[in-house]
Amino acid sequence: MTNYQTEIKIKVPLDVAETYWNATEEDRQKIAEKIAFYVQSSNLSRKESLDKLYKTMDTIGQKAQERGLTLEILESLLNEDD
């Protein structure tokens, strides 16, 4: 899949802009990725967000089972007194 990119302009407070201008190229790339993630996430509908959450939860559960977590172990952990 080709990942086309373009530039956009956004208004930010001066101190935020200065922090960005003074950042390394690597840090600027990380900032751009975080902004892209935020914008994409904010565009998801409630149903899409829930579907994504359920998929993530299923993946976590599957990985936990693959690593040996059973319902009995989970119940024991949840019932432990601190």
LUMGUTOR-799116 format. One record per residue: residue number from 1; residue in three letters; chain; x, y, z of N, C-alpha, C, CB in turn. Coordinates in steps of 0.02 Angstrom, whole numbers, padded with zeros to 5 digits, always signed. Glycine has a CB too. Layout:
<recs>
(NUM; 'ALA'; 'A'; (X; Y; Z); (X; Y; Z); (X; Y; Z); (X; Y; Z)),
...
</recs>
This chain:
<recs>
(1; 'MET'; 'A'; (+00042; -00059; +00000); (+00000; +00000; +00000); (+00044; +00062; +00000); (-00048; +00000; +00061)),
(2; 'THR'; 'A'; (+00031; +00107; -00045); (+00069; +00169; -00049); (+00044; +00218; +00003); (+00065; +00199; -00120)),
(3; 'ASN'; 'A'; (+00090; +00250; +00036); (+00072; +00298; +00088); (+00089; +00368; +00064); (+00109; +00283; +00155)),
(4; 'TYR'; 'A'; (+00040; +00400; +00032); (+00050; +00468; +00007); (+00049; +00517; +00065); (-00004; +00487; -00045)),
(5; 'GLN'; 'A'; (+00092; +00567; +00062); (+00094; +00617; +00114); (+00091; +00686; +00084); (+00157; +00609; +00157)),
(6; 'THR'; 'A'; (+00065; +00733; +00123); (+00063; +00803; +00103); (+00071; +00845; +00166); (-00003; +00820; +00065)),
(7; 'GLU'; 'A'; (+00082; +00908; +00157); (+00090; +00953; +00214); (+00025; +00990; +00226); (+00147; +01002; +00202)),
(8; 'ILE'; 'A'; (+00012; +01005; +00289); (-00044; +01047; +00309); (-00019; +01101; +00355); (-00100; +01004; +00343)),
(9; 'LYS'; 'A'; (-00058; +01154; +00362); (-00041; +01208; +00409); (-00092; +01207; +00464); (-00038; +01277; +00374)),
(10; 'ILE'; 'A'; (-00069; +01214; +00526); (-00114; +01220; +00583); (-00088; +01276; +00627); (-00120; +01153; +00623)),
(11; 'LYS'; 'A'; (-00134; +01311; +00660); (-00114; +01364; +00706); (-00104; +01334; +00775); (-00167; +01421; +00708)),
(12; 'VAL'; 'A'; (-00047; +01352; +00806); (-00031; +01330; +00874); (-00002; +01388; +00912); (+00018; +01270; +00873)),
(13; 'PRO'; 'A'; (-00003; +01385; +00978); (+00029; +01438; +01018); (+00103; +01443; +01001); (+00019; +01424; +01093)),
(14; 'LEU'; 'A'; (+00131; +01502; +01009); (+00201; +01515; +00991); (+00249; +01468; +01027); (+00218; +01587; +01008)),
(15; 'ASP'; 'A'; (+00237; +01453; +01091); (+00283; +01409; +01127); (+00282; +01338; +01098); (+00265; +01407; +01201)),
(16; 'VAL'; 'A'; (+00225; +01316; +01073); (+00221; +01250; +01042); (+00261; +01251; +00976); (+00147; +01230; +01029)),
(17; 'ALA'; 'A'; (+00253; +01303; +00937); (+00290; +01309; +00875); (+00365; +01311; +00887); (+00269; +01372; +00837)),
(18; 'GLU'; 'A'; (+00386; +01348; +00938); (+00458; +01351; +00954); (+00485; +01283; +00974); (+00471; +01402; +01010)),
(19; 'THR'; 'A'; (+00446; +01247; +01013); (+00467; +01179; +01033); (+00475; +01136; +00971); (+00416; +01148; +01081)),
(20; 'TYR'; 'A'; (+00428; +01141; +00925); (+00432; +01102; +00863); (+00493; +01122; +00822); (+00368; +01111; +00821)),
(21; 'TRP'; 'A'; (+00503; +01187; +00813); (+00560; +01211; +00773); (+00627; +01190; +00803); (+00558; +01287; +00768)),
(22; 'ASN'; 'A'; (+00630; +01185; +00869); (+00692; +01166; +00903); (+00701; +01090; +00909); (+00695; +01198; +00971)),
(23; 'ALA'; 'A'; (+00652; +01052; +00889); (+00656; +00979; +00894); (+00700; +00950; +00840); (+00585; +00949; +00891)),
(24; 'THR'; 'A'; (+00725; +00890; +00853); (+00764; +00855; +00802); (+00716; +00831; +00748); (+00803; +00794; +00833)),
(25; 'GLU'; 'A'; (+00744; +00813; +00691); (+00703; +00787; +00636); (+00665; +00724; +00657); (+00746; +00772; +00574)),
(26; 'GLU'; 'A'; (+00698; +00682; +00696); (+00665; +00621; +00722); (+00606; +00639; +00766); (+00716; +00577; +00760)),
(27; 'ASP'; 'A'; (+00615; +00687; +00811); (+00561; +00708; +00855); (+00504; +00741; +00815); (+00587; +00757; +00909)),
(28; 'ARG'; 'A'; (+00521; +00779; +00763); (+00469; +00809; +00721); (+00427; +00754; +00687); (+00501; +00855; +00667)),
(29; 'GLN'; 'A'; (+00461; +00701; +00664); (+00425; +00646; +00633); (+00377; +00613; +00682); (+00475; +00594; +00604)),
(30; 'LYS'; 'A'; (+00400; +00604; +00744); (+00358; +00575; +00796); (+00297; +00619; +00810); (+00398; +00564; +00861)),
(31; 'ILE'; 'A'; (+00308; +00684; +00812); (+00253; +00731; +00822); (+00203; +00726; +00765); (+00280; +00804; +00829)),
(32; 'ALA'; 'A'; (+00228; +00723; +00703); (+00184; +00717; +00645); (+00143; +00653; +00648); (+00225; +00719; +00580)),
(33; 'GLU'; 'A'; (+00174; +00598; +00669); (+00138; +00534; +00675); (+00084; +00538; +00729); (+00188; +00478; +00692)),
(34; 'LYS'; 'A'; (+00099; +00571; +00784); (+00049; +00578; +00838); (-00010; +00621; +00815); (+00081; +00609; +00900)),
(35; 'ILE'; 'A'; (+00005; +00675; +00778); (-00049; +00718; +00753); (-00092; +00678; +00704); (-00020; +00781; +00719)),
(36; 'ALA'; 'A'; (-00060; +00641; +00658); (-00098; +00601; +00610); (-00142; +00550; +00645); (-00050; +00565; +00561)),
(37; 'PHE'; 'A'; (-00115; +00517; +00697); (-00154; +00468; +00734); (-00213; +00501; +00768); (-00110; +00433; +00787)),
(38; 'TYR'; 'A'; (-00202; +00559; +00798); (-00256; +00595; +00832); (-00311; +00614; +00783); (-00229; +00657; +00866)),
(39; 'VAL'; 'A'; (-00292; +00641; +00725); (-00342; +00662; +00676); (-00381; +00602; +00650); (-00308; +00700; +00618)),
(40; 'GLN'; 'A'; (-00346; +00547; +00635); (-00380; +00487; +00611); (-00427; +00460; +00665); (-00328; +00433; +00592)),
(41; 'SER'; 'A'; (-00404; +00459; +00727); (-00446; +00433; +00781); (-00507; +00476; +00792); (-00405; +00429; +00845)),
(42; 'SER'; 'A'; (-00500; +00541; +00785); (-00556; +00586; +00797); (-00609; +00580; +00743); (-00532; +00658; +00803)),
(43; 'ASN'; 'A'; (-00590; +00553; +00686); (-00637; +00545; +00630); (-00676; +00480; +00633); (-00601; +00549; +00565)),
(44; 'LEU'; 'A'; (-00658; +00434; +00678); (-00693; +00371; +00683); (-00763; +00381; +00712); (-00653; +00321; +00725)),
(45; 'SER'; 'A'; (-00810; +00346; +00687); (-00877; +00349; +00716); (-00877; +00309; +00781); (-00931; +00321; +00666)),
(46; 'ARG'; 'A'; (-00929; +00317; +00819); (-00935; +00279; +00882); (-00933; +00204; +00869); (-01000; +00298; +00919)),
(47; 'LYS'; 'A'; (-00968; +00181; +00818); (-00969; +00109; +00802); (-00899; +00085; +00782); (-01020; +00095; +00746)),
(48; 'GLU'; 'A'; (-00865; +00125; +00740); (-00798; +00106; +00719); (-00751; +00105; +00779); (-00771; +00156; +00666)),
(49; 'SER'; 'A'; (-00758; +00153; +00825); (-00717; +00154; +00884); (-00728; +00093; +00928); (-00731; +00218; +00924)),
(50; 'LEU'; 'A'; (-00792; +00075; +00937); (-00807; +00015; +00977); (-00782; -00048; +00943); (-00882; +00010; +00988)),
(51; 'ASP'; 'A'; (-00790; -00052; +00877); (-00764; -00110; +00841); (-00689; -00116; +00849); (-00783; -00106; +00766)),
(52; 'LYS'; 'A'; (-00655; -00060; +00845); (-00582; -00060; +00854); (-00563; -00081; +00925); (-00553; +00010; +00838)),
(53; 'LEU'; 'A'; (-00600; -00056; +00975); (-00587; -00075; +01044); (-00598; -00150; +01054); (-00633; -00036; +01091)),
(54; 'TYR'; 'A'; (-00654; -00177; +01029); (-00667; -00249; +01036); (-00614; -00291; +01002); (-00736; -00265; +01008)),
(55; 'LYS'; 'A'; (-00592; -00270; +00944); (-00540; -00307; +00908); (-00475; -00307; +00950); (-00528; -00275; +00838)),
(56; 'THR'; 'A'; (-00458; -00249; +00978); (-00398; -00245; +01020); (-00405; -00290; +01081); (-00386; -00172; +01042)),
(57; 'MET'; 'A'; (-00463; -00289; +01113); (-00474; -00331; +01171); (-00470; -00405; +01153); (-00543; -00316; +01203)),
(58; 'ASP'; 'A'; (-00497; -00424; +01096); (-00493; -00494; +01073); (-00420; -00514; +01062); (-00533; -00503; +01009)),
(59; 'THR'; 'A'; (-00382; -00470; +01032); (-00311; -00484; +01019); (-00273; -00493; +01085); (-00279; -00427; +00978)),
(60; 'ILE'; 'A'; (-00287; -00449; +01133); (-00254; -00455; +01198); (-00273; -00521; +01231); (-00274; -00396; +01244)),
(61; 'GLY'; 'A'; (-00336; -00539; +01229); (-00359; -00602; +01259); (-00327; -00662; +01226); (-00434; -00607; +01254)),
(62; 'GLN'; 'A'; (-00322; -00661; +01160); (-00292; -00716; +01123); (-00218; -00723; +01141); (-00300; -00705; +01047)),
(63; 'LYS'; 'A'; (-00182; -00667; +01144); (-00111; -00670; +01162); (-00102; -00695; +01233); (-00079; -00601; +01154)),
(64; 'ALA'; 'A'; (-00146; -00674; +01279); (-00142; -00697; +01348); (-00151; -00773; +01351); (-00195; -00661; +01392)),
(65; 'GLN'; 'A'; (-00200; -00799; +01314); (-00211; -00871; +01313); (-00152; -00908; +01284); (-00275; -00888; +01274)),
(66; 'GLU'; 'A'; (-00123; -00881; +01231); (-00064; -00912; +01200); (-00005; -00914; +01248); (-00044; -00873; +01136)),
(67; 'ARG'; 'A'; (-00004; -00868; +01295); (+00051; -00865; +01344); (+00034; -00903; +01408); (+00067; -00793; +01361)),
(68; 'GLY'; 'A'; (-00023; -00938; +01407); (-00038; -00983; +01463); (-00090; -00958; +01512); (+00022; -00996; +01500)),
(69; 'LEU'; 'A'; (-00121; -00901; +01500); (-00172; -00877; +01546); (-00236; -00917; +01536); (-00184; -00801; +01535)),
(70; 'THR'; 'A'; (-00261; -00945; +01590); (-00325; -00982; +01587); (-00377; -00943; +01627); (-00317; -01054; +01616)),
(71; 'LEU'; 'A'; (-00440; -00963; +01619); (-00493; -00931; +01657); (-00482; -00939; +01732); (-00561; -00958; +01638)),
(72; 'GLU'; 'A'; (-00456; -00997; +01752); (-00443; -01009; +01823); (-00389; -00963; +01849); (-00423; -01082; +01834)),
(73; 'ILE'; 'A'; (-00336; -00955; +01811); (-00282; -00910; +01832); (-00307; -00838; +01835); (-00221; -00915; +01784)),
(74; 'LEU'; 'A'; (-00345; -00818; +01784); (-00372; -00750; +01783); (-00417; -00738; +01844); (-00411; -00737; +01719)),
(75; 'GLU'; 'A'; (-00461; -00786; +01857); (-00506; -00779; +01915); (-00466; -00775; +01980); (-00555; -00838; +01918)),
(76; 'SER'; 'A'; (-00414; -00815; +01986); (-00372; -00814; +02046); (-00338; -00745; +02054); (-00318; -00870; +02042)),
(77; 'LEU'; 'A'; (-00313; -00717; +01998); (-00281; -00652; +02001); (-00331; -00598; +02020); (-00249; -00636; +01934)),
(78; 'LEU'; 'A'; (-00391; -00601; +01992); (-00442; -00550; +02007); (-00467; -00554; +02078); (-00500; -00558; +01960)),
(79; 'ASN'; 'A'; (-00463; -00613; +02109); (-00488; -00622; +02177); (-00434; -00613; +02230); (-00519; -00690; +02184)),
(80; 'GLU'; 'A'; (-00372; -00600; +02209); (-00318; -00591; +02258); (-00330; -00529; +02299); (-00250; -00586; +02223)),
(81; 'ASP'; 'A'; (-00316; -00534; +02363); (-00319; -00477; +02409); (-00249; -00447; +02413); (-00346; -00497; +02480)),
(82; 'ASP'; 'A'; (-00244; -00381; +02408); (-00179; -00348; +02412); (-00157; -00339; +02483); (-00180; -00282; +02378)),
</recs>
